[in-house]
Amino acid sequence: MPAPSITQDNDHIIFSNDYAIFTINKADGRCDSYTIESGSPAEENLVPSFSSGGLFAQYGTKEPFNLVEHNSINYFPGNNIDEGRLEVVFDTGVKMIIVCKAEPAYFLFELINIDTSGADGLLPEDIEMAIISQLILNGDDYGGFIGAVYKSGFVVSPVALNVETQVFSTEHTIAGVFTNRAQSFSGIQLLGMKIALLGCPKNLWLANMKTIAQTFGLPRPAINGIWDKEHPDINTSYLFVDLAKVNAFKVIKYAKKGGFKYVIPYNTTWSITNGSYEVNLDNFPTGLSDLQDVVTQVHSKGLKMGLHCMSFVVSKDSREPLVKTPHPGLAKESPVQLDIDIDAVTTEIAINAQSFMEHSDAYSAYMAANNEKEILIDDEIITVGLLDKGSTPPKFTGCVRGQYGTIAAHHDAGAMIYHLPEIFNSFLAIFDSNLPDIIAQNFADTFNAIDGDMVFLDGSECQKRLIPQTTGLLQEGIWYVTPFVAEKYRQKFQKGVIVQGSGLSRDTNYSWHLYSRGNGGDYATIGVEGRMDHIRIGYYRDTLFASSFFPLELGWMALLAKTPSGCA
């Protein structure tokens, strides 16, 4: 087999490795073909269908969003035959510089520069999205979670090599890589987006992915020294149950009879609040020591113990220290100013009209929602009754002062008023603050103390509202926040454990490295059979996980009264 190489002729740039030949047309920047190498285990072409474009590189501008496609590509060889540099020249004058390398099982691409000096009036900050290594492949199977397209036992999948890079894919036909720079969020940058375009026989994909993870320092969590993707526990079940001190014996008995490997209680069963995760004394009267005793019983019977938690949220609860004295890292949005001084008892709060203009629609939406009525002034949390936009100046009325253990106080005119975004009756944490680390450490303190074996990080996808949605092509911020949450928690654990969570989708490619297995969604109270057939099996299994080298649980099921009180 010839050594991996990148060569060119008058018309094409040709990438070649042990398994495939990938060609790009210089004149129009299109991916001409991705062909399985002669002599490799599968020898059928994956021929691109150009009906949807098939352009190797594109970029998008903001305000208004515009996707720029037309370009040509030049190739400049490096010191070795397997490396070089692509210069993508767009009709607008923008140039995109991408370094590339051919490896035995994959082709590496990294965006290192976007030059706008040749584009009239366009600045680097005007570009909010870049697309590289976009392929349109006609396959016969699809793994949505990793963006994999299959053909005759061969699989092609773009692998995100950092959390800032998003892999985007659609069923059977396209695998591309997107990234976004949200101007008000510092964590995501365009430059440095990096992917490995992995193509190999299906039976070698996992081994090649392990090599990629080792080479690029990607998360590769191990359980007792075994990579979690190869550990037998990822194919075992757990009993999700209200485990407490008084029922531990019965729960363990049921788990053994049911063939479960793990026992995991819901977060409100073992803790009183999200954020500090203090142990629920109703179920564990002596606190941590009782919880430890129950875990010891679980372990003594050959079972393993997990904990469910709502991740990166802080309960709206006076017992929660991070709310009682509002932590600076609580997420805040829609800043407006107090128009006149208020004392500690007034229930009407006048808003400066000029500052309110920009956020008028946002506050109308908050007030129309069921649980979006909390505002913060200095260190006081206030629940708003109504918004009176017709008064001069506009004002909040019917306010309840000093909520969730905060102290009602005097506030001076000009003080900032913030809306506190929330989910699941809890406030959110700002990514750029130290609050995520504090929350993760609080959970880990208990988890490590009980020698936990599994965690279910619920609600991680809800953090996406904190990342500005700047284009219609990107799926909000879920591709970034879901792995971000898992990595923060994993960093705090004293040993390798099974990590599951919600929010895994075809937009969260990097999460593959951090989560151990997929989930099948919440339980249903009505339409149970249809949800099982069309959602859990038809979508989660068949479209997302079955062809993504990622096991999937059948999903949560509930034993309910004959007439349920509501839908899940």
FIBA-554853 format. One record per residue (C-alpha): y, z, x. Coordinates in pm, whole numbers, padded with zeros to 5 digits, always signed. Each point is the difference from the previous one (the first is absolute). Example, Ala and Ser with C-alpha at 12.3 -4.5 7.8 and 13.67 -1.06 7.14 Angstrom:
BEGIN
-00450+00780+01230
+00344-00066+00137
This chain:
BEGIN
+00000+00000+00000
+00341-00101+00151
+00243+00282+00081
+00270+00080-00261
+00298-00229+00045
+00328-00127-00143
+00071-00365+00076
+00215-00278-00141
+00024-00375-00035
+00286-00212-00128
-00053+00105-00360
-00181+00332-00011
-00029+00349+00143
-00369+00085+00027
-00138+00355+00004
-00366+00031+00094
-00239+00293+00045
-00370+00082-00034
-00007-00064-00373
+00280-00228-00112
+00258-00267+00073
+00338+00051-00168
+00259-00279+00014
+00372-00004-00086
+00199-00318-00051
+00304+00001+00227
+00216-00229-00209
-00011+00183-00332
-00134+00345+00095
-00303-00026-00226
-00341+00148+00070
-00208-00315+00013
-00344+00156+00017
-00209+00305+00070
-00336-00138+00107
-00311+00195+00091
-00104-00078+00358
-00302-00217+00056
-00284+00227+00100
+00133+00308-00178
-00225+00151-00272
+00185-00181-00279
+00117-00358+00045
+00188-00099-00313
+00370-00075-00003
+00247+00217-00181
+00239-00282-00081
+00351+00101-00106
+00132-00126-00332
+00364-00087+00063
+00094+00016-00368
+00144+00349+00054
+00169-00071+00332
-00219+00128+00279
+00297+00058+00229
-00074+00218+00300
+00339+00173-00005
+00279+00062-00251
+00285+00244-00043
+00199+00141-00289
+00367+00088-00033
+00152+00259-00227
+00269+00006-00268
-00109-00229-00151
-00355-00025+00128
-00085-00344+00138
-00328-00096+00165
+00059-00248+00284
-00300-00218+00080
+00080-00327+00179
-00056+00024+00371
-00160-00147+00309
-00186+00190+00272
+00006-00029+00377
-00253+00161+00232
+00073+00136+00347
-00312+00092+00202
-00020+00331+00183
-00153+00078+00338
-00351-00022-00141
-00163-00263-00221
-00059+00256-00278
+00362+00112-00048
+00342-00141-00068
+00303-00003-00228
+00078-00177-00327
+00356-00101-00078
+00041-00069-00372
+00318-00200-00065
+00123-00004-00360
+00226-00263-00152
+00265+00272-00041
+00022+00049+00377
-00187+00330-00003
-00263+00040+00272
-00299+00230-00020
-00176+00095+00326
-00365+00102-00025
-00223+00092+00293
-00364-00095-00044
-00333+00049+00168
-00352-00128-00057
-00274+00262+00014
-00376-00056-00045
+00001+00095-00371
+00365-00016-00104
+00340-00153+00063
+00289+00240+00061
+00356-00062-00124
+00304+00225+00049
+00354-00069-00119
+00235+00095+00285
+00332-00165-00092
+00191-00168-00281
+00299-00191+00139
+00273-00085-00253
+00260-00117+00254
-00060-00362-00100
+00030+00068-00373
+00347-00035-00149
+00119+00336-00135
-00343+00165+00002
-00041+00337+00169
-00327+00165+00110
+00044+00271-00265
+00011-00269-00271
-00370-00070+00059
-00212+00252-00184
-00345-00155+00011
-00214-00203+00236
-00334-00169-00057
-00232-00097+00283
-00356-00128+00014
-00011-00121-00358
-00327-00179-00076
-00122-00166-00315
-00379-00002+00004
-00249-00124-00255
-00268+00268+00005
-00281+00106-00227
+00064+00378+00006
+00297+00231+00045
+00060+00356+00118
+00340+00100-00131
+00038+00329+00184
-00014-00164+00344
+00118-00347-00107
-00332-00161+00098
-00114-00349-00097
-00370-00083+00034
-00186-00325+00048
-00374-00034+00064
-00039+00337+00168
+00321-00034+00201
+00308+00214-00068
+00367-00048+00092
+00236+00296-00039
+00347+00077+00137
+00009+00357+00133
+00327+00195+00000
+00035+00165+00341
+00272+00247-00097
+00106+00174-00318
+00319-00208-00025
-00195-00324-00044
-00125-00092-00345
-00288-00235-00065
+00043-00184-00326
-00280-00195-00161
-00102-00160-00327
-00347-00062-00125
-00206-00258+00193
+00287-00213+00116
+00267+00155+00219
+00035+00257+00277
+00346+00060+00137
+00192+00278+00172
+00328+00135-00132
+00231+00270+00120
+00326+00133-00132
+00308+00161+00146
+00167+00219-00261
+00348+00057+00137
+00025+00360-00121
-00343+00105+00128
-00046+00024+00374
-00379+00010+00010
-00064-00368-00059
+00108-00272+00241
-00065-00371+00026
-00029-00031+00375
-00333+00126+00122
-00197-00116-00302
-00340-00073+00144
-00329-00134-00131
-00342-00100+00122
-00138-00301-00184
-00366+00099+00006
-00268-00258-00074
-00370+00058+00056
-00340+00013-00172
-00007+00264-00273
-00263+00209+00178
+00227+00036+00305
+00326+00079-00180
-00030+00380+00012
-00084+00001+00373
+00296-00229+00073
+00229+00219-00211
-00109+00302+00203
+00091-00187+00320
+00341-00091-00142
+00063+00362-00101
-00091+00121+00349
+00208-00268+00173
+00319+00057-00199
-00029+00375-00053
-00047-00025-00376
-00122+00305-00192
-00375+00035+00043
-00089+00336-00156
-00342+00142+00081
-00220+00255-00176
-00214+00194+00246
+00057-00276+00253
-00091-00285-00237
+00266-00249-00115
+00053+00074-00369
-00065-00366-00090
-00355+00047+00133
-00060+00358-00112
-00264+00042-00275
+00222+00240-00197
+00230-00282-00114
-00282-00109-00231
-00055+00343-00157
+00145+00150-00320
+00220+00300-00072
+00023+00234-00298
+00364+00021-00108
+00012+00331-00184
+00202+00316-00074
-00166+00205+00270
+00103+00369+00007
-00124+00331+00130
-00164+00091-00332
-00194-00327-00048
-00088-00089+00359
-00370+00073-00043
-00029-00224-00308
+00204-00283+00153
-00214-00001+00312
-00313-00003-00215
+00128-00300-00202
+00102-00184+00318
-00346+00045+00151
-00173-00113-00319
+00227-00301-00032
-00062-00117+00356
+00365+00039+00102
+00090+00040+00366
+00351+00137-00046
+00173+00241-00239
+00375-00046-00051
+00238+00196-00231
+00317-00144-00155
+00323+00105+00173
+00122+00231-00280
-00337+00176+00004
+00030+00117+00360
+00381+00002+00050
+00296+00102-00213
+00250-00260+00125
+00024-00324+00189
+00188+00022+00328
-00087+00347+00125
-00349-00005-00153
-00023+00375-00046
-00345+00105-00125
-00037+00046-00377
-00070+00371-00051
-00125-00056-00356
-00305-00177+00141
-00015+00164+00342
+00132+00355-00056
+00030+00104+00365
+00147-00336+00099
-00117-00183+00308
-00285+00244+00073
-00159-00068-00341
+00039-00373+00048
-00162+00029+00343
-00286+00201-00149
-00066-00269-00261
+00000-00270+00267
-00246+00203+00205
-00230+00008-00304
+00035-00378-00041
-00081-00063+00365
-00295+00242-00005
-00171-00217-00260
+00027-00314+00210
+00301-00134-00191
+00344-00093+00131
+00340+00105-00131
+00305-00207-00080
+00345+00062-00144
+00204-00220-00233
+00377-00002+00045
+00306-00181-00126
+00140-00136+00323
+00358+00024+00127
+00139+00154-00316
+00158+00340-00064
-00059+00172-00334
+00287+00066-00241
-00092+00365-00003
+00192+00319+00081
-00305+00117+00196
+00035-00291+00241
+00206+00110+00306
+00099-00358+00089
+00173-00029-00338
+00127+00355-00048
+00214-00062+00306
+00024-00381-00023
-00125-00153+00323
+00241-00261+00144
-00293-00245+00006
-00036-00014-00379
+00062-00359-00105
+00343-00062-00147
+00153-00312-00154
+00302-00135-00187
+00274+00217+00159
+00308+00066-00212
+00279+00258+00030
+00095+00304-00202
+00336-00070-00167
+00129+00358-00044
-00105+00346+00112
-00276+00163-00204
-00095+00366-00022
-00353+00140-00010
-00035-00006-00380
+00156-00321-00131
-00242-00242-00164
+00225-00308+00022
+00039-00176+00334
+00273-00262+00039
-00082-00294+00229
+00259-00184+00207
+00040-00331-00182
+00042-00219+00307
-00311+00135+00173
-00194-00032-00325
+00063-00372-00049
-00264-00115+00250
-00269+00230-00140
+00078-00009-00372
-00305-00208-00096
-00228+00206+00223
+00102+00326-00167
-00043-00155-00343
-00357-00088+00099
-00065+00350+00136
+00120+00162-00320
-00219-00232-00210
-00312+00098+00195
-00210+00299-00097
+00021+00188+00329
+00293-00129+00201
+00279+00239-00095
+00036+00221+00308
+00310-00020+00218
+00093+00188+00318
+00347+00137+00081
+00012+00181+00334
-00308+00229-00022
-00020+00020-00378
-00243-00202-00210
+00126-00072-00352
-00179-00153-00297
+00225-00237-00194
-00014-00011-00378
+00196-00319-00072
+00220-00252+00177
+00332-00072-00169
+00119-00329+00148
+00269-00043-00265
+00208+00299+00101
+00277-00016+00260
-00123+00081+00254
-00373-00039-00079
-00191+00327-00011
-00338+00167-00018
-00032+00230-00301
-00248+00263-00115
-00081+00085+00362
-00238+00282+00091
+00120+00165+00318
-00191+00154+00289
-00336-00163-00062
-00329+00066+00186
+00119+00316+00172
+00328-00146+00131
+00321+00197-00055
+00271-00116-00241
+00323-00005+00199
+00361-00118+00015
+00042-00357+00127
+00322-00161+00119
+00139-00331-00121
-00123-00279+00225
-00341+00160+00056
-00279-00258+00003
-00234-00025-00296
-00343-00154+00062
-00278-00099-00231
-00338+00140+00105
-00275-00262-00049
-00335+00137-00108
-00358-00076-00088
-00274+00218-00152
+00257+00274-00074
+00076+00021+00372
+00282-00110+00228
-00051-00252+00281
+00047+00037+00376
+00224-00222+00214
-00211-00189+00254
+00261+00026+00276
+00025+00379-00030
-00233+00268+00134
-00111+00093-00353
-00309-00227+00001
-00121+00175+00315
+00065+00341-00156
-00189-00092-00318
-00293-00146+00192
-00013+00304+00228
+00008+00240-00296
-00300-00176-00150
-00179-00018+00333
+00049+00372+00063
-00218+00077-00302
-00233-00296+00048
-00070+00090+00362
-00038+00369-00080
-00281-00073-00246
-00158-00262+00228
+00045-00276-00257
-00201-00321+00019
+00178-00241-00236
+00346-00052-00147
+00111-00211-00295
+00366-00099+00049
+00112-00074-00352
+00326-00167-00096
+00084-00140+00343
+00106-00330-00153
+00275+00176-00195
+00203+00037+00319
+00075-00374-00018
+00309+00064-00212
+00169+00142+00309
-00011-00339+00176
+00258-00245-00138
-00157-00298-00174
+00182-00292+00158
-00215-00302-00088
-00227-00111-00276
-00271-00101+00247
-00064+00345+00143
-00189+00247-00214
+00266+00270+00019
-00082+00241+00281
-00363+00079-00075
-00129-00192+00303
+00198+00238+00224
-00011+00336-00178
-00374+00021-00070
-00109-00007+00368
+00308+00203+00100
-00112+00285-00226
-00361-00006+00124
+00103-00005+00366
+00229+00301-00043
-00275+00209-00155
-00270-00114+00242
+00216+00100+00297
-00010+00362-00118
-00375+00037-00050
-00203+00180+00265
-00298-00233-00044
-00092-00341-00138
-00053+00000-00376
-00054-00237-00291
+00339-00114-00132
+00035-00164-00339
+00306-00069-00205
+00167-00199-00272
+00223-00299+00056
-00241-00219+00197
+00050-00364-00091
+00016-00347+00152
+00352+00092+00118
-00113+00293+00217
-00200-00170+00276
+00087+00252+00273
-00139+00281-00218
-00350-00131+00077
+00017+00183+00333
+00108+00333-00146
-00200+00039-00319
-00376+00037+00000
-00083-00165-00332
+00154-00136-00317
+00051+00157-00338
-00069-00143-00343
+00297+00145-00181
+00047+00277-00252
-00232+00075-00289
+00051-00158-00343
-00012+00164-00342
-00011-00324-00196
-00135-00344+00091
-00234+00163+00250
-00248-00289+00018
+00273-00262+00034
+00173+00195+00275
-00329+00032+00186
-00086-00370-00028
+00340-00159+00051
+00198+00247+00209
-00238+00203+00212
-00263-00269+00050
+00188-00322-00073
+00312+00089+00199
-00051+00297+00233
-00350-00094+00107
-00021-00378-00027
+00356-00090+00100
+00117+00279+00229
-00273+00187+00181
-00346-00160-00019
+00090-00268+00256
+00234+00220+00203
-00260+00204+00189
+00114+00303-00198
-00223+00201-00237
+00123+00071-00349
-00079+00292-00227
-00082-00078-00361
+00298+00214-00093
+00092+00317-00180
-00174+00075-00327
+00084+00284-00236
-00195+00210-00249
+00240+00029-00293
+00015+00130-00354
-00120-00246-00264
+00360-00072-00096
+00209-00009+00321
+00358+00119-00013
+00134-00310+00171
-00055-00288+00239
-00046+00047+00373
